């Protein structure tokens, strides 16, 4: 059975590559360019991360992904 989880994609603008949130328990939030290492989280947690990153200079967005249970 497939389950839907979310990763937070961060675009910092300019010539930098798109990054994904790796850890949320540290300040600032750690990111990675490898999607396979990105933190898969539930929708409410992902929305909280989105809100906390929206005040910075980056553009965050939710990306849904299917995972096996």
Residue frames as qw, qx, qy, qz and C-alpha x, y, z in Angstrom:
[[0.000, 0.889, 0.458, 0.000, 0.00, 0.00, 0.00],
 [0.416, 0.386, -0.003, 0.823, 1.28, 3.45, -0.92],
 [0.310, -0.769, -0.396, 0.394, 1.30, 6.36, 1.49],
 [0.340, 0.788, 0.098, 0.504, 1.66, 10.04, 0.59],
 [0.555, -0.576, -0.141, 0.583, 4.43, 11.96, 2.33],
 [0.278, 0.949, 0.078, 0.130, 5.80, 15.40, 1.60],
 [0.660, -0.145, -0.014, 0.737, 9.23, 16.91, 1.14],
 [0.023, 0.938, 0.134, -0.320, 9.92, 20.64, 1.25],
 [0.676, 0.360, 0.222, 0.603, 11.72, 21.95, -1.83],
 [0.240, -0.832, -0.074, 0.495, 13.65, 25.18, -1.31],
 [0.589, 0.567, 0.215, 0.534, 14.62, 27.51, -4.15],
 [0.423, -0.629, -0.127, 0.640, 17.03, 30.20, -3.00],
 [0.371, 0.911, 0.089, -0.155, 17.03, 31.97, -6.36],
 [0.025, -0.801, 0.534, 0.271, 19.94, 32.91, -8.55],
 [0.584, 0.453, -0.647, -0.187, 22.21, 30.21, -9.91],
 [0.281, -0.318, 0.835, -0.350, 22.00, 27.92, -6.87],
 [0.334, -0.081, -0.895, -0.284, 20.57, 24.43, -7.28],
 [0.669, -0.444, -0.181, -0.568, 17.21, 23.45, -5.82],
 [0.116, 0.273, -0.842, 0.450, 17.58, 22.06, -2.29],
 [0.669, -0.413, -0.527, -0.322, 15.42, 19.85, -0.09],
 [0.453, -0.677, 0.349, -0.463, 15.01, 19.97, 3.70],
 [0.591, 0.219, -0.757, 0.171, 17.24, 17.40, 5.41],
 [0.404, -0.304, -0.709, 0.491, 16.77, 18.21, 9.13],
 [0.179, -0.735, -0.282, -0.590, 14.32, 20.46, 10.91],
 [0.673, -0.651, -0.311, 0.162, 15.48, 20.15, 14.52],
 [0.563, -0.242, -0.018, 0.790, 18.42, 22.50, 14.07],
 [0.155, 0.950, 0.219, -0.161, 18.47, 26.22, 13.50],
 [0.536, 0.352, -0.181, -0.746, 18.91, 27.05, 10.64],
 [0.907, 0.180, 0.305, -0.230, 17.17, 24.20, 8.84],
 [0.333, -0.421, 0.725, 0.432, 19.67, 21.93, 7.09],
 [0.737, 0.542, 0.038, -0.402, 19.17, 21.28, 3.38],
 [0.541, -0.225, 0.719, 0.374, 20.57, 18.91, 0.76],
 [0.382, 0.448, -0.407, -0.698, 20.58, 18.84, -3.04],
 [0.190, 0.062, -0.960, -0.195, 19.92, 15.07, -3.09],
 [0.627, -0.233, -0.144, -0.730, 16.20, 14.32, -3.10],
 [0.771, -0.095, -0.629, -0.019, 16.79, 10.77, -1.84],
 [0.423, -0.039, -0.604, 0.675, 18.21, 12.16, 1.41],
 [0.248, -0.382, -0.023, -0.890, 15.35, 14.61, 1.92],
 [0.152, 0.068, 0.795, -0.583, 13.19, 14.30, 5.02],
 [0.337, -0.337, -0.691, -0.544, 9.79, 12.76, 4.15],
 [0.046, 0.104, 0.633, -0.766, 7.19, 14.09, 6.58],
 [0.120, 0.609, 0.780, -0.081, 3.47, 14.34, 7.09],
 [0.182, 0.697, 0.379, 0.581, 1.48, 17.23, 5.68],
 [0.364, -0.911, -0.182, -0.060, 1.09, 19.18, 8.95],
 [0.663, -0.515, 0.174, 0.515, 4.81, 19.01, 9.76],
 [0.513, 0.248, 0.409, 0.713, 5.69, 20.02, 6.21],
 [0.008, 0.840, 0.344, 0.419, 3.33, 23.00, 6.41],
 [0.521, -0.826, -0.040, 0.212, 4.98, 24.10, 9.67],
 [0.636, -0.226, 0.318, 0.666, 8.40, 23.97, 8.00],
 [0.322, 0.573, 0.457, 0.599, 6.97, 25.91, 5.06],
 [0.214, -0.934, -0.242, -0.153, 5.73, 28.65, 7.38],
 [0.595, -0.690, 0.122, 0.394, 9.05, 28.91, 9.18],
 [0.573, -0.042, 0.431, 0.696, 11.00, 29.14, 5.90],
 [0.273, 0.761, 0.479, 0.341, 8.63, 31.62, 4.26],
 [0.217, -0.960, -0.050, 0.169, 10.11, 34.50, 6.28],
 [0.557, -0.447, 0.416, 0.563, 13.60, 33.91, 4.89],
 [0.193, 0.614, -0.371, -0.669, 14.99, 34.81, 1.46],
 [0.069, -0.093, 0.934, 0.338, 14.06, 31.47, -0.10],
 [0.643, 0.054, -0.177, -0.743, 10.93, 30.18, -1.82],
 [0.242, -0.118, 0.950, -0.160, 9.75, 26.90, -0.23],
 [0.682, 0.076, -0.264, -0.678, 7.12, 24.59, -1.72],
 [0.702, -0.149, 0.644, -0.267, 5.57, 21.23, -0.85],
 [0.452, 0.361, -0.708, -0.406, 6.33, 18.27, -3.10],
 [0.858, -0.153, 0.308, -0.382, 4.16, 15.15, -2.59],
 [0.313, 0.437, -0.830, -0.147, 5.77, 11.74, -3.00],
 [0.912, -0.157, -0.174, -0.337, 4.50, 8.17, -2.75],
 [0.007, -0.515, 0.821, -0.246, 6.24, 5.90, -0.24],
 [0.664, -0.137, -0.722, -0.141, 5.72, 2.25, 0.64],
 [0.627, -0.666, 0.037, -0.403, 4.35, 1.62, 4.07]]
